[in-house]
Amino acid sequence: MTGRLRLAGWHLAVALLLIPLLYPIAWLAFASFKSGSEIVQSLALLPQEYILDNYRALSDDLAGVPVWQFFVNSTVVATGCAIANIASCSLAAYAFARLRFRLRGVLFAFTLATIMLPVHIITIPQYSLFQKLGMVDTFWPLILPKLLATDAFFIFLMVQFMRTIPRELDEAARLDGCGSIRIFRSVVLPLVRPALVTTAIFTFIWTWNDFFTQLIYLSSPENLTLPLALRLFIDTTDHNAFGPMLALSALAIVPILLFFAAFQRLLVEGFATSGLKG
Amino acid sequence: MTTVLERPRATSAASPPKRRYGERPSIAYLFLSPWAAGAVLLTLGPMLWLLYLSFTEYDLFTAPRWVGLDNYVRMLTVDPHFWNAVRATAKFVLISVPVQLVAALGVAILINRHSRMQGFYRSAFYAPSLLGASVSVALVWRVIFHDWIGHPDRALLALVLLAVWQFGAPMVIFLAGLQQIPQEYYDAAAVDGAGPWRAFLKITVPMLSPVIFFNLVLDTIRAFQVFTGAYVVSNGTGGPSDSTLFYTLYLYEKGFVEFKMGYASAMSWFLLLVIALITGLLFRTAKGWVFYSGDES
């Protein structure tokens, strides 16, 4: 009996913590159906009156561009980055996990150190480089670094994963006459699929949310991504704009929530184990 | 007995496998080529270019002009906003990191219990970490805390809350760490009459210390980089009265609003040095309190 009571108490304690924690998200969802004046006046969860005007307003152009364009842009950038990261990081990870070359330990340590390097620090010289290449205000400065495996976190994640593959598998393939390229493609890649999926989804979500880099590189209205489109609302003091602002905010996090709902176990565990072996 | 405390990072670079098959090492370079190009062109090269730029006056459109230590001198001795930015960032890091880690550890201990619901709870606590960096959530914060953001102390507090709200990321790492502590240790402690608090101090903390250390280092570095929340909540100004002028925000303002790239480069190097110094100090203190299993003392 006391065991049951304790368990119920445990569920209750967890729920009491979760409610305030998830309140801002629930609030956003409901507030997107409130009128602008109600949004500023009360922090209550449920609207006094549900209206669809905020979502309807999104059919108007923003900065002369239809709102769906921002979704397309964000999708292109986030998908491009995800694919680029899978390709480049898995190549590098295979070399670090399985191949022999000079200075391997040093180079791997260098790669790990760059995980801790704040992106803001190298933004200025990178910007000046991309400016010289004529790539400012295109998606290239966002995607190209991923194609060149600069996201060391994912190299690390994949190396950890590849180390769990029994070496006998590679060796058997080698005895069958496979070279490293074959082994990578036919043995290693299929076995590290969970790590590839984790990489793809994390990259997608982090790029989808990323504000700083996109703010710096993208400026033409037709190139703006969702975070930048939302930024257009920041200056506004007009309460009537609050509704559409929150409607777009809500829509913008829907893909993240969907990915999370579908892959939560993979994401949480991928993230958790990366920390343990650090 | 001696306690061997390697830096945790170093353990990741395992010993190279023996060369059993006569494949040319050049194949490795093929696999490494995208990474190598990135390391040289997008990391190492830019760092050196940044160092050079920090000694120049540069607006992106005309060639950099050498000014020696000018930027550093102005930054450290003349510019009041620079020190405001340092102060705001220091306050933010010093408050948000410990609070977030304590919350993360507390919740990890709370939900570390056999239950079919554990996976669900873990995901629910983790969810804010995936959303917290988005402009959407920052805008929600702006509306919800709209009475606070006009007041210097409370504006910073709102941003601390936004950071603490995302404690799920270190929490899942703590939880994974907790699950690796053998239950027998606690059973033995209970037999010896140790209460939960003693068991926490004598078993959980030392066993978890590598994970605590890992989270402490990563969270500290992460806190130095917070940008979106401060930008959105303060409308890009860092106000009121520079209370939310985080270092990254001021860096952005100098570099990409005022196009004072030389000055911003000096700021970047300063940030790099500070982060390197703090990380170094943390690794130093680690020798006193971080224990790795396998080297029982």
Contacts between the chains, C-beta under 8 A, distances in Angstrom:
chain1	res1	chain2	res2	distance
A	7	B	115	7.6
A	10	B	110	7.8
A	10	B	113	6.5
A	10	B	115	7.7
A	11	B	117	7.0
A	13	B	110	6.6
A	14	B	110	6.6
A	14	B	111	6.2
A	14	B	117	7.9
A	14	B	121	5.4
A	17	B	107	6.7
A	17	B	110	7.7
A	17	B	125	7.9
A	18	B	121	7.3
A	18	B	124	5.5
A	18	B	125	7.1
A	21	B	124	7.7
A	21	B	125	6.8
A	21	B	128	6.4
A	21	B	165	6.9
A	22	B	124	6.7
A	22	B	127	7.2
A	22	B	128	7.7
A	24	B	137	6.8
A	24	B	140	5.2
A	24	B	141	7.4
A	24	B	144	6.6
A	24	B	165	7.5
A	25	B	127	7.5
A	25	B	128	7.7
A	25	B	131	6.8
A	25	B	137	7.9
A	27	B	140	6.8
A	27	B	144	7.0
A	28	B	136	7.0
A	28	B	137	7.8
A	28	B	140	5.0
A	31	B	140	8.0
A	31	B	143	7.6
A	39	B	143	6.4
A	40	B	143	7.3
A	40	B	146	7.1
A	43	B	144	6.1
A	87	B	34	7.9
A	88	B	34	4.5
A	88	B	35	6.7
A	88	B	38	7.5
A	91	B	31	4.8
A	91	B	32	7.5
A	91	B	34	6.1
A	91	B	35	7.1
A	92	B	31	6.8
A	92	B	32	6.1
A	92	B	34	7.0
A	92	B	35	3.8
A	94	B	31	5.6
A	95	B	28	5.0
A	95	B	31	3.9
A	95	B	32	4.8
A	95	B	35	7.7
A	98	B	17	7.4
A	99	B	25	7.4
A	99	B	27	6.9
A	99	B	28	3.9
A	99	B	31	6.5
A	100	B	16	5.5
A	100	B	17	6.6
A	100	B	19	5.7
A	100	B	25	5.8
A	100	B	28	6.6
A	101	B	25	4.9
A	101	B	28	3.9
A	101	B	29	6.7
A	101	B	32	7.3
A	102	B	25	7.4
A	104	B	13	7.6
A	104	B	16	5.9
A	105	B	13	4.3
A	105	B	16	7.5
A	108	B	12	7.2
A	108	B	13	4.8
A	109	B	9	6.6
A	109	B	10	7.1
A	109	B	13	5.7
A	110	B	39	7.3
A	111	B	35	7.5
A	111	B	39	7.6
A	112	B	9	5.4
A	112	B	12	6.4
A	113	B	9	7.6
A	114	B	39	7.8
A	114	B	43	6.0
A	116	B	217	7.6
A	116	B	218	7.8
A	116	B	221	5.3
A	116	B	275	7.3
A	116	B	279	6.6
A	117	B	43	7.4
A	117	B	272	7.7
A	118	B	221	7.0
A	118	B	224	6.4
A	118	B	225	4.7
A	118	B	248	7.7
A	118	B	271	6.8
A	118	B	272	7.7
A	118	B	275	6.7
A	119	B	225	7.2
A	120	B	225	6.3
A	120	B	227	7.3
A	120	B	248	4.9
A	120	B	251	5.8
A	120	B	252	7.7
A	120	B	268	7.0
A	120	B	271	7.3
A	121	B	47	7.9
A	121	B	50	7.3
A	121	B	268	4.6
A	121	B	269	7.8
A	121	B	271	6.0
A	121	B	272	5.2
A	122	B	42	7.4
A	122	B	43	6.5
A	122	B	46	4.6
A	122	B	47	6.4
A	122	B	50	6.6
A	122	B	268	7.7
A	123	B	255	7.5
A	123	B	268	7.8
A	124	B	50	6.1
A	124	B	53	6.7
A	124	B	255	5.5
A	124	B	261	5.7
A	124	B	264	5.6
A	124	B	265	5.4
A	124	B	268	6.1
A	125	B	45	7.5
A	125	B	46	3.5
A	125	B	47	7.4
A	125	B	49	4.1
A	125	B	50	4.6
A	125	B	53	6.7
A	125	B	265	7.6
A	126	B	42	6.2
A	126	B	46	5.3
A	127	B	60	7.7
A	127	B	255	7.9
A	127	B	256	7.8
A	128	B	49	7.2
A	128	B	53	7.7
A	128	B	58	8.0
A	128	B	60	6.5
A	128	B	261	7.2
A	129	B	41	7.6
A	129	B	42	7.9
A	129	B	45	8.0
A	129	B	46	6.8
A	129	B	49	7.8
A	131	B	60	6.4
A	145	B	38	6.6
A	145	B	42	5.4
A	147	B	34	6.5
A	147	B	38	8.0
A	148	B	34	5.2
A	148	B	35	7.0
A	148	B	37	5.2
A	148	B	38	2.9
A	148	B	41	7.0
A	148	B	42	5.9
A	149	B	34	5.2
A	149	B	35	3.9
A	149	B	38	5.1
A	150	B	38	4.6
A	150	B	39	7.8
A	150	B	42	5.4
A	150	B	43	6.5
A	155	B	35	7.3
A	156	B	12	7.4
A	159	B	12	7.7
A	163	B	14	7.3
A	167	B	17	7.4
A	171	B	20	7.6
A	174	B	21	5.5
A	179	B	23	6.9
A	179	B	27	7.1
A	180	B	23	6.3
A	180	B	27	4.8
A	180	B	28	7.8
A	180	B	31	7.4
A	181	B	27	7.2
A	181	B	30	7.8
A	184	B	31	7.3
A	205	B	130	5.7
A	206	B	133	7.6
A	208	B	134	7.8
A	209	B	130	8.0
A	209	B	131	7.7
A	209	B	133	4.7
A	209	B	134	4.3
A	209	B	135	7.7
A	209	B	228	7.9
A	210	B	133	7.6
A	211	B	133	7.5
A	211	B	134	7.8
A	211	B	135	5.5
A	211	B	227	6.9
A	211	B	228	4.4
A	211	B	231	7.1
A	212	B	227	5.0
A	212	B	228	7.0
A	212	B	248	7.4
A	212	B	252	7.3
A	215	B	231	7.9
A	215	B	252	7.8
A	215	B	256	7.9
A	216	B	252	7.6
A	216	B	256	5.6
A	226	B	135	7.6
A	227	B	134	7.0
A	227	B	135	4.3
A	227	B	228	7.8
A	230	B	135	4.4
A	230	B	136	6.6
A	230	B	139	6.3
A	231	B	135	6.4
A	231	B	232	7.6
A	233	B	139	7.1
A	234	B	139	7.7
A	234	B	142	7.8
A	234	B	232	6.1
A	234	B	235	5.6
A	234	B	236	7.3
A	235	B	235	6.8
A	242	B	143	6.8
A	245	B	139	6.3
A	246	B	139	7.1
A	246	B	140	7.5
A	246	B	143	7.3
A	249	B	135	7.4
A	249	B	136	3.8
A	249	B	137	7.9
A	249	B	139	5.2
A	249	B	140	6.7
A	250	B	136	7.2
A	252	B	134	6.9
A	252	B	135	7.4
A	252	B	136	4.9
A	253	B	131	5.8
A	253	B	134	6.1
A	253	B	136	4.9
A	253	B	137	7.5
A	256	B	130	5.8
A	256	B	131	6.2
A	256	B	134	7.4
A	257	B	127	7.9
A	257	B	131	8.0
A	260	B	123	7.5
A	260	B	127	6.3
A	260	B	130	5.9
A	264	B	123	4.3
A	264	B	126	7.7
A	265	B	119	6.7
A	265	B	123	7.6
A	267	B	126	7.8
A	267	B	130	7.7
A	268	B	122	6.0
A	268	B	123	5.8
A	268	B	126	5.3
A	268	B	172	5.3
A	269	B	176	7.8
A	271	B	126	7.7
A	271	B	169	6.8
A	271	B	172	6.0
A	271	B	173	7.3
A	272	B	172	4.4
A	272	B	173	5.4
A	272	B	175	6.8
A	272	B	176	3.9
A	273	B	176	6.3
A	275	B	173	3.5
A	275	B	176	7.0
A	275	B	177	7.7
A	275	B	211	6.6
A	275	B	214	5.5
A	275	B	215	7.0
A	275	B	218	7.7
A	276	B	173	7.0
A	276	B	176	5.5
A	276	B	177	6.2
A	276	B	180	7.3
A	276	B	211	6.7
A	277	B	12	6.9
A	278	B	8	5.5
A	278	B	9	7.0
A	278	B	12	7.2
A	278	B	214	4.8
